[in-house]
Amino acid sequence: MQKARPIGADGKYFVWNYWDPAGPWDYKPDGSTRHWVGVHPNGGYYAIDVEAITAAFEHGLVFTREDVARLIATNRDFMWNQQVNGAQFQRIDGGAPDPRWKNSPGVLWTALVPHDDTLRKIFVANHNPAGWGGLVVTPWFLSLGKT
């Protein structure tokens, strides 16, 4: 994962910015970037990234099993509060929650649920099928054929 940086004493986890410049077109004439660079305080953006990464991996594109294992470790071992019931997740970089997203500084990366038993248990214990997210995620989860 080109833009991700390993973190933790053993480099087991990944952190990446919401946006990074991709080429000269992403810089203003004064050398500053055209967009801010940093970790986004809304954890939902990283779930979207992980969904795309996982889909690519599942289709044999770009990402490796090691990449997915590091994403699992990041979400499960670094971000998660280690409580199955009432699970909460901190920001991907461990930073303080932004007041605008105080209830979702980090989230369960649902796309990884088929690849890790612990994340699956967290999902089953906390998923609300009647919620807005349940409209998409519930049929997807049921289509996996495992509970």
Secondary structure, DSSP 8 states (H G I E B T S, - for coil): -TT-EEESTTS-EEE--SB---SGGGB-TTS-BSS--B--S-THHHHHHHHHHHHHHHTT-S--HHHHHHHHHIIIIIIB-S-STT--B--TT-----GGGTT-SB---GGGGGG-HHHHHHHHHH--TTSTTHHHHHHHHHHT---
